Amino acid sequence: MEVQRIKFERTGGFAGMRIAADIEPDDLPEEQARTLLELLGDMDFNEIPELLKSKSGADQFTYSITVETSKWEHTVVTGDSS
């Protein structure tokens, strides 16, 4: 799997804060990039349901993770409880 970009966003929490990152594996140190790509490959990220969210509390975070490859793009939205 040739990952071109990973987008991460965390929103919510008690203060309603937003944190986001746009990661290109080529910009990471080689060992970090290799570990990240192996984990994504092992978990078959593109097969995970798009919504993995159960009941949420008022102060929990919501996470959105998007993985882009040359062949597909897949986003998963999840929360603290899942």
C-alpha positions in Angstrom: 0.0 0.0 0.0 1.5 3.3 -1.1 0.1 5.9 1.4 0.4 9.4 0.1 -1.2 11.3 2.9 -2.8 10.9 6.3 -5.2 13.5 7.7 -6.0 13.5 11.4 -8.4 15.7 13.2 -9.6 15.7 16.9 -12.5 17.8 17.9 -14.7 18.2 20.9 -13.7 17.7 24.5 -14.7 19.9 27.4 -13.3 23.1 25.8 -14.4 22.2 22.2 -10.8 22.3 21.0 -9.7 21.2 17.5 -6.3 19.7 16.7 -5.4 18.7 13.1 -2.4 17.3 11.3 -1.7 16.5 7.7 1.0 13.9 7.4 3.0 12.7 4.4 5.0 9.6 5.1 7.9 10.8 3.0 8.3 13.7 5.5 8.7 11.4 8.5 11.9 9.8 9.6 12.3 6.4 7.8 11.6 4.3 10.9 8.5 6.2 11.9 7.1 6.0 8.3 7.8 2.3 8.0 6.1 1.6 11.4 3.1 3.7 10.5 2.7 2.1 7.0 3.1 -1.4 8.4 0.3 -0.7 11.0 -2.0 0.6 8.3 -1.4 -2.4 6.1 -1.9 -4.9 9.0 -5.2 -3.4 10.0 -6.6 -3.1 6.4 -7.6 0.5 7.1 -9.8 0.8 4.0 -12.0 -2.0 5.3 -12.8 -0.3 8.6 -16.4 1.1 8.7 -16.6 4.8 8.1 -18.4 5.4 11.4 -17.1 3.7 14.5 -18.8 5.9 17.1 -20.9 4.7 20.0 -22.7 6.8 22.6 -20.7 9.9 23.3 -20.5 12.1 26.4 -20.5 15.8 26.3 -16.7 16.1 26.9 -15.5 13.3 24.7 -13.4 13.7 21.6 -14.3 12.8 18.1 -11.5 11.7 15.7 -11.5 11.8 11.9 -8.7 9.9 10.2 -8.3 9.9 6.4 -5.8 7.8 4.5 -5.1 8.6 0.9 -3.3 6.2 -1.5 -2.8 6.3 -5.2 -5.8 3.9 -5.6 -8.3 4.9 -2.8 -9.2 7.4 -0.1 -10.9 6.3 3.1 -12.1 8.2 6.2 -13.0 6.8 9.6 -14.8 8.8 12.3 -14.6 7.5 15.8 -14.8 8.7 19.4 -13.2 8.1 22.8 -15.5 5.3 23.7 -14.9 3.2 20.6 
